[in-house]
Every structure is written in structure tokens, then in C-alpha cells.
């Protein structure tokens, strides 16, 4: 499959860089004349395993740099025609590495082959339909090739970065050990996105097309550790009926950016953050008046890999860890993950 990251300008898990290795040479996906736009799904074992992944059951929603709501989800038969429409409307054609094919019938066949042979995610805009696409193509049980494409009008808005992150999460959960891709040397933005998401260049002559790869196996042990192994067990909480001044004093004493809010049974009700106390008049209120309800929490068995995805997809700095009765038993932050990496990632 010949692919690229973000097309040249006119969107869970990140892991570290791949050590020097022999470049992978996948078999290219042939583009042939045909009129059937969508082929039946393939039955490669790794494709079947995608049904058990987080993204299959829980699509990823985020706000892009244009303040538009974007949903990343698995491709299905209902959305497939809209994916074809995105590529047919792509201008110019071809744009990157000879793709998308310039002839409509060939372009339809090309998209149909990707649907048949790949594990596909799409980025959906409520106003524009499909605005991005990423696909994983199994080379064997351990290695896959990745393609990421964003509609020209939606490039440079963060969609490409989120698509790469979601693809990495998907590949990790399926069980791939390595991801591979080619990228044009002139596509500086795409190369930056890949580097930011953990890919590194494979050794070889600097040419018009570069090869990059991401080693998922090297750090699987480090990110498979449960949250219970890195969380801070001395968690400071505040009651829903406490005053905000009490919450402020506790926040300063424990040097906490946020406090889990609990009821009389110590059951988590939400979170009070320092941002909510920046308004001076809020100091004269009760916690129940201003705290954020339905806040994120994780269980002790949640892995670091999934925790990383939560932090990547939100602006929060720490997350409460709760037991089966939703009572806080710890708190884990970004620095706890970094401290774990410092000790266990060579």
C-alpha cells in the first residue's frame, strides 16, 4: 500500500522511538480498474481482533483548532459511501505519492481495496461528513502499515494528530508490535506529527520518500502496568457541603491542582479544580455550588496505556482512582506517569 500522512497543504497510546532496524518492505496495494466501490470486509485475524478494541465500542470525540466537534470511530457499511465521497472530492488529485487516483472509477476501487484489506477509522464532522481517514494494513501478525489522510479543507486543525494517536492505540490493542509508513521528505508537517506521536526514521538514504516506524513492543511492559502501581495513595478530598475556603486551604496544603469531591459516604461525586476557585466570589460559596460533576475516574486495574490516552484527549492534569464502590483510593497525574517512565524505560 503506498501511503502518506497528512496530504501536502494547498486528524487509549504514544510510545517511544523505534531503534535502528532493517526497513520493512510491504507488498503494495494494486490499483485496478473496476466499478465496484466497496468490497466485502477481509477476514485477516488481526482485522477480526479490532472488534474487541476500545475505539470499536467508544468513539473518540474532540474539538479541533477551529472549535468544531470531531468524532473518530470505526468505519462501517453506512459510512463507507461518505468516505468514498471524501476522496472523490479531494483536490488536487493526485496530491501525495500519486494518490488519490485521478480517475473516479480507479479512485473508487482504491478506496474499496482499503476497506477490504485494512482496519479503518474515520474522522466525522457534523457539518462536513467524513473529513479524515486512517487505516492499518496488516503486513503480518506483528507488523502493519499505516495511512493517514485529512481532507484539504480540514488540514492543520489537529485532526491528523488525533487520527495518528487513535491508530496507534488501535494497533497496540490489536497486538501489533510495529507500525510502518512512508512519507514524502517534503511533507514537513506530516513528518512532525509522526515524530510527535513516537515514530522515528528508519536508516537509509535520504530520498524523496522516507520510511518511519514505531516500535510498540519495546514499551509494552512499561505501559501495561496498572494504575495502582503508580498512583498516590494519600489522596486529599473535599466534601460537597464544605466551603470553598476550606477546599482552597486543602488544595494549597496538599499542593493539589484539583480535589475529588465526595458525599457523606465518601462516594466520588465530581472534582473541584483550581480554575473554579480563580473567581474571587466563589470563595464565599459551597463546593456543591461550583464543582464539576460527572468527572473522569479510573479503577486501580486501568493500565498506564489507557491513562495516557485519557490525558492526551483532555486538559486534566490528574484523575481520581476509585474502588468498586466509587470511593477514592488514590489519585494519579501526568507526573506520576513520567516518574514511572524515568525508572522503567531504558
C-alpha positions, 0 to 999 in steps of 0.5 A: 500500500503506498501511503502518506500522512497528512496530504501536502497543504494547498486528524487509549497510546504514544510510545517511544522511538523505534531503534535502528532496524532493517526497513520493512518492505510491504507488498503494495496495494494494486490499483485496478480498474473496476466499478465496484466501490466497496468490497466485502470486509477481509477476514485477516485475524488481526482485522477480526481482533479490532472488534474487541478494541476500545475505539470499536465500542467508544468513539473518540470525540474532540474539538479541533483548532477551529472549535468544531466537534470531531468524532473518530470511530470505526468505519462501517457499511453506512459510512463507507459511501461518505468516505468514498465521497471524501476522496472523490472530492479531494483536490488536487488529485493526485496530491501525495505519492500519486494518490488519490487516483485521478480517475473516479472509477480507479479512485473508487476501487482504491478506496474499496481495496482499503476497506477490504484489506485494512482496519479503518477509522474515520474522522466525522464532522457534523457539518462536513461528513467524513473529513479524515481517514486512517487505516492499518494494513496488516503486513503480518501478525506483528507488523502493519502499515499505516495511512493517514489522510485529512481532507484539504479543507480540514488540514492543520486543525489537529485532526491528523494528530488525533487520527495518528494517536487513535491508530496507534492505540488501535494497533497496540490493542490489536497486538501489533508490535510495529507500525510502518509508513512512508512519507514524502521528505517534503511533507514537513508537517506530516513528518512532525506529527509522526515524530510527535506521536513516537515514530522515528526514521528508519536508516537509509538514504535520504530520498524523496520518500522516507520510511518511519516506524514505531516500535510498540513492543519495546514499551509494552511492559512499561505501559501495561502496568496498572494504575495502582502501581503508580498512583498516590495513595494519600489522596486529599478530598473535599466534601460537597457541603464544605466551603470553598475556603476550606477546599482552597486551604486543602488544595494549597496544603496538599499542593493539589491542582484539583480535589475529588469531591465526595458525599457523606459516604465518601462516594466520588461525586465530581472534582473541584479544580483550581480554575473554579476557585480563580473567581474571587466570589466563589470563595464565599460559596459551597463546593456543591455550588461550583464543582464539576460533576460527572468527572473522569475516574479510573479503577486501580486495574486501568493500565498506564496505556489507557491513562495516557490516552485519557490525558492526551484527549483532555486538559486534566492534569490528574484523575481520581482512582476509585474502588468498586464502590466509587470511593477514592483510593488514590489519585494519579497525574501526568507526573506520576506517569513520567516518574514511572517512565524515568525508572522503567524505560531504558 
